[in-house]
Amino acid sequence: MSHGTIDRLVYMANQISKAFAHDPEPKAVDEISNHLRKFWEKRMLAAIFAHLDAGGEGMDPLAKLAVAALQRNAQPA
């Protein structure tokens, strides 16, 4: 994916995290993760996982936590 696409995905993940920022952190992380899992395509998730693996530049702390949790749960046991 292009740099512009990654920027857009980061923006979207941050917007989602802001929508749940009023919740306690564990609940917010769950809600953000669930939203991403339900509404993002696999290629979008793969791109944001790769971005997080590369340091997650520009991602809000809650977005990072949620993407990391989703990535852990997406990996086969």
Contacts in CASP RR format, 6 or more apart in sequence:
PFRMAT RR
TARGET T0000
AUTHOR 0000-0000-0000
METHOD contacts of the structure
MODEL  1
MSHGTIDRLVYMANQISKAFAHDPEPKAVDEISNHLRKFWEKRMLAAIFA
HLDAGGEGMDPLAKLAVAALQRNAQPA
1 9 0 8 1.000
1 43 0 8 1.000
1 47 0 8 1.000
5 47 0 8 1.000
6 47 0 8 1.000
6 48 0 8 1.000
6 51 0 8 1.000
9 44 0 8 1.000
9 47 0 8 1.000
9 48 0 8 1.000
9 51 0 8 1.000
10 48 0 8 1.000
10 51 0 8 1.000
10 56 0 8 1.000
10 57 0 8 1.000
10 58 0 8 1.000
10 59 0 8 1.000
10 63 0 8 1.000
13 32 0 8 1.000
13 36 0 8 1.000
13 48 0 8 1.000
13 59 0 8 1.000
13 60 0 8 1.000
13 63 0 8 1.000
13 66 0 8 1.000
13 67 0 8 1.000
14 58 0 8 1.000
14 59 0 8 1.000
14 60 0 8 1.000
14 63 0 8 1.000
16 32 0 8 1.000
16 35 0 8 1.000
16 36 0 8 1.000
16 63 0 8 1.000
16 66 0 8 1.000
17 28 0 8 1.000
17 32 0 8 1.000
17 60 0 8 1.000
17 62 0 8 1.000
17 63 0 8 1.000
17 66 0 8 1.000
18 60 0 8 1.000
20 27 0 8 1.000
20 28 0 8 1.000
20 31 0 8 1.000
20 32 0 8 1.000
20 62 0 8 1.000
21 28 0 8 1.000
21 62 0 8 1.000
22 28 0 8 1.000
23 31 0 8 1.000
25 62 0 8 1.000
25 65 0 8 1.000
28 62 0 8 1.000
28 66 0 8 1.000
29 62 0 8 1.000
29 65 0 8 1.000
29 66 0 8 1.000
29 69 0 8 1.000
30 66 0 8 1.000
30 69 0 8 1.000
32 62 0 8 1.000
32 63 0 8 1.000
32 66 0 8 1.000
33 66 0 8 1.000
33 67 0 8 1.000
33 69 0 8 1.000
33 70 0 8 1.000
33 73 0 8 1.000
36 45 0 8 1.000
36 48 0 8 1.000
36 66 0 8 1.000
36 67 0 8 1.000
36 70 0 8 1.000
37 45 0 8 1.000
37 70 0 8 1.000
40 48 0 8 1.000
45 70 0 8 1.000
45 74 0 8 1.000
48 67 0 8 1.000
49 67 0 8 1.000
49 71 0 8 1.000
49 74 0 8 1.000
51 57 0 8 1.000
51 59 0 8 1.000
52 59 0 8 1.000
52 64 0 8 1.000
52 67 0 8 1.000
52 68 0 8 1.000
52 71 0 8 1.000
56 64 0 8 1.000
59 67 0 8 1.000
END
